[in-house]
Amino acid sequence: MATKWTGLMLLGALGVAQAQTAPPVDPLSTRPGWETGLQASRYRYEEPDFAKLTGNRAGLSAAYTEVDGRAFGRFEARYSYGSLTYQGSGTQNDVPDHIFELRAIGGADYRPGSRVSLSPFAGLGYRYLYDDLRGYDVVGNVAYFGYRRYSQYLYLPLGLTARLSAGRGWVLAPTVEYDVFLRGRQQSKLSDTGFAGAQDITNEQRHGRGWRASFMIEAGHLTFGPWVDYWSIKDSEVSNGFFEPASHTREAGIEVRYRF
């Protein structure tokens, strides 16, 4: 019996010793695991000489990262809601606007110095937007009727995250990214206007670009900081005599994330 208890005590002591000598988490490396976050932003969508949508947004984000050596893979999801103001053919307030985004990226960590790491990445992204402009406005003697719009982008994110040690476990983590626009589709529910013969239109978009940047601060389980997204999309292809005009989208905000 004494031999049995002695063996268990030795195993327990060995486990404690291994835990005490385990290497600390490297704050300059990509961290594995789950993250959840909250976002607040200011949004502006503009079709030059046609219309614009502006307002505040609130959102949720989630991500999961898997790390193998210095290589990493990451899956990201984001949902954002805004109650926006429309100005164009008439004016409308409190327009519901939803954005849902999914991204899968992969990359690797490189250490050019003891206090800095560089993490280039590439992947695939999908962006879905829905806004509801149903209703009408009268300007002068003219009545303008709104409709629902659905927007989808497929794009290729190419970016770089740098992590700079600020001491005592604090890390500055700026990220820059260029988004290669692969394809877009705009669906306009013109039947919502109620006009006789009005048909829903789908327009394909072939040309555009995007970029985004953030300046995050990482400390323990928390990550926080400002970010900005931008899209510039060219005129769509013509469908049944209609086209989706060129547009510019700018969104800037702050985010706080917690890492499990």
RAKANOR-V601105 format. One record per run of one state. SS is the DSSP state (h for helix, s for strand, l for the rest). FROM is the first residue (numbers start at 1). TO is the last residue. Records with the same first field share a line. If there is no record, write none. Layout:
SS = FROM-TO + FROM-TO
//
This chain:
l = 1-1 + 22-32 + 48-50 + 69-70 + 88-90 + 114-115 + 140-141 + 168-169 + 189-189 + 194-200 + 206-207 + 220-221 + 234-238 + 240-241 + 243-246 + 260-260
h = 2-21 + 190-193
s = 33-47 + 51-68 + 71-87 + 91-113 + 116-139 + 142-167 + 170-188 + 201-205 + 208-219 + 222-233 + 239-239 + 242-242 + 247-259
//
